[in-house]
Amino acid sequence: MSSSERVLQIPELLENILTYLNPRDLLLSQRVSRLWAATINTSRPLQRTLFFLPDWSTSAPLSSLTSPLSPITTRTAAATNWQPVHNALLARAFPCNYPALQSSSHRHGLSVDLPATCAPSSHASARHPRASWRRMLLCQPPCTRLRLVRAAPWRVGRTAAVEEEGGITMGLLCEAAARGSQVWDGEFVSSDGSWHFEGIVGGRR
């Protein structure tokens, strides 16, 4: 066994090397060997890179964020020296229905549209019942509350349509949207037949 091969057999060193991979390559690296899969699945930093665990390092308490009763929820000017991380893995799985970040020098928000009457369009590999995207957070830091919004005429839900203190996952959001017609006001369905959600990025209690 060569020196480089021996290095890759040491979990601590392997973890450090894997931190340099982008999320897609890191996700696929689980297929290399059982050791690689175990290292990735037990490493909290790597799980945060894959959006399986929340990264609150740049987030702020919900009390410091402005009211989500505007098209894009904003932060105070003093809390804008950071940028949320887009989950590009979800964009690959759901090319028409992935969460989109909307940021500027003074605002950080997230929006996503999901069909009101059918499952979101996705690649065939994403339809597996145990597909990884189901456990993935929408972004980092996570979004913990999403409200329904309709643009014309303008309406915003009085309460959160989807809420999860540890961060909303794509699986949770899709499950909520699938039963939305039973629990949400149909007036929020947009002209193209979609539920439109907007919320805070990084808010935590």
Salt bridges, closest charged atoms under 4 A:
ASP113 OD1 - HIS196 ND1 2.44
GLU163 OE2 - ARG145 NE 2.97
GLU163 OE2 - ARG205 NH2 2.53
ASP185 OD2 - ARG155 NH2 3.29
GLU198 OE2 - HIS196 NE2 2.79
